[in-house]
Amino acid sequence: MIKFANPNQLSFMDFLKELRPKNIEFSSLNVDLRLRETVGQAIKESPLSRYQIAAHMSELLGTEISKTMIDSWTAESREGVNRFPACYLPAFCHVVGSIEPMKILADLIGCFVIQGQEALLIELSKVKSQKIKLNEREKAIEAILKGVLK
């Protein structure tokens, strides 16, 4: 039995697109305090000390990162002064084992941060959807050919 998708039903990817904000308020793009709080929370939830995080980041980035730098990036009192460099964020997330700081940035522009198995499940869903569409197209072409070859 061939199962056809309901034309009124959104695909998963279309559903995700619908969740994106239509109009981004540029004042809401000032993410400094939210990012500081999220980075600070990721540090608290990590089993590593700030010294260890700094050492691991230094090793990954090939540049000196100190505990003092991390402290200044997370201190509310330093808002607008010492901002967390975006180019360091992937290394930080890797070291502390949290993608929450990346999610903060992605959410602002209506994007989603997914990892590992979630990404594979979405890709598998896309492949299955393409297979269904190709199967439907094949059936339509075969039906046309049957009419022509009679």
N, C-alpha and C positions, 0 to 999 in steps of 0.2 A: 504494500500500500504506500503510495506517495503522499507525503505529508507536506502541504503547502502552508507557508507562513501567512498569518493574517495580515493583509495589507495595511490595516489600521494600527497594528502593533509595532512599536518602536523596536529596533534592534538594540542590543546592549550598548553598542558604540553610540548610536543616536541618543539613547537614554543618557549616557554620560555627557554628550554634547549639550543636552537640554539643561543639565545641572550647572553648566558654566554660567557665570554672571554675564548678562547681556551688556550692561553699562558699568564699566569699572569707574568708581569714584577715585580720582587721583589722590585725594587727601587720604584715602584708606591705604594707599600704597606705601606710606611711611611706616615701615615695619620694624623700625629699630628696637623699640621696647619689646614687642612680641617676640622678635628673634632672640634678644638677650635672655628673656624669660625661658624660652624653649631650649636654648643652648644650656642655660643654667640647670634646667630640669634634667636634660640629657646627661649632664655631668653628675648630678646627684644620683641618678639611677645607674650610672656606670660603676662597676667594681673598681675602676682605676682612680687613682688620685689625680689631682690637677697636674702634678709634676710628671706622672706617668703619661697622661694624655699629651702634655707638651712634648715629652721625649718621643713618643710614637709619631706624633704629627711631624716633628722635626725630621725624623728619619724618613717618613713617607714623602715629605715635600722637598727635602734637600735644602731647607732653610731653617734657621734657628727660631723656634717657637718657645717662649718661656711661660712659666706659671703666671708671672706678672701680666703678660700679654693676655692670657686667657681671663685673668681676673678683670682686666680693664674692658674686655669685650662683653663681659657678663654683668658688670656693675650698673645698676640703674642710675647711679649718680654720674656715670660717664656717657649717658644718652646723648647722641649727636656729636660726641667728641671722638671716642675710639670705637669705631664700628667693626664688627666681625667681617673680615674680608671674604667675599663670596668665593674667591678662588681657593680658599682653605676649607670650605664647607664639605666637599666630598671626603677629604682626609679626616676631618673631625667626625663626620657621621660614621665612617668606617671604624675609627678607633673606639668610639663610645658605643657603637652598635645600635644607633638610633637613626631613623630617617625622618623623625619629626621636624627638625629644622628645615629640611628640604621641602617637607609638606607645607610649611608656613609660606615659603616663597611661591610654590606652585599654586596653592590655593588662591593667592592674590590675583592670578591671571586666569583662573578657571581650569587649571590643569591638575592632573592626578599623579601622585608618585606611587608606583607599584613596584614590587620586587619579587624576584624568584618565581615561585610557583604561580602567584597571581598573574604575572606577565605571561607565563606559558599557557595558563587557562584561557586568557583573553585571546592569545594568538591561535590556540586550538579552536576557539569559538569562531574566529574570523575565517579559518580554513574550512570549517564545516559549513559556514554560511556560503562561502564561495562554491563549495562542492554542490550544494543544493541549487544555487543559481545556475551553475553549469549544467547540472542534470536537467533542470527545467528548460534551458535553452536547447539542449540536445533533443529532448522530447518534442519541442516545438519545430525544430528543423526536420526531424523525422516525419512529423505529421504533414508538413509542407511537402516533403519529398514524396510521401505516399499519394498525396493529391495530384502531384505533377506526373508521377510515373504510371497512373491508372490508364 
